[in-house]
């Protein structure tokens, strides 16, 4: 997949990109790294879930 390629190539030592969707890919890669660290620390498989609540621009 092309998206997986982008996510795997992201350098997490740099600041997050300002443009979308690269910014989203950066945070996906960051979350994967943090979950992998937690798996190592706890010695068990971990999962990660993000819940979104819609666009704030639609609030009136």
N, C-alpha and C positions, 0 to 999 in steps of 0.2 A: 504494500500500500504506500502511496505517496505521502500520506500524513504521517505514518510511522517513521518514514525516512526523515522528515523534518523534525519530528520530536526527538529522534535518536541523535541528531546532529547538533542539537542546541547546547551551547556552552553556558552552563549555569553559574559560572564565575562572573559573567557579565551582567549588567543591569537588564531588566526585562525590556524587550522591544516596545516601541510606542505604537506600532501599527498592528492592526488585526489582519489575519488570524495568527500571526507569529507570536503575538503577546499571549494568546490562549495556549499555544503549543508550549511556550516557555513554562507556564504555570502547570501544565499537565506533566511535563518532564520533572519539574520541581516536586510535585506531589508524588510521582513515582519514586524519586530518590528518597524522599522522607519516609514513605511506606516501606521501602527496602531496608532502610536503617532501622526502623521499628521492628521489622521481622527479625533482623539480626539480633537486636537487643532482647526481644521477648522469646526468641526461639520457636516461633510459630507463624503460620501464614496469616497475614493481615489483609483487610480489604479497605477500600476508600470509596466514599460516595459524596457527590456534590448535589445539593438541591438548589435550584434557582427559582426565583419568585417572579419572574417577568421583568419587563423593562420599566424602569422608574420614569421614563419620559411619558408614559401613558397615564401617570397620576394626574388628577385634576382637582 
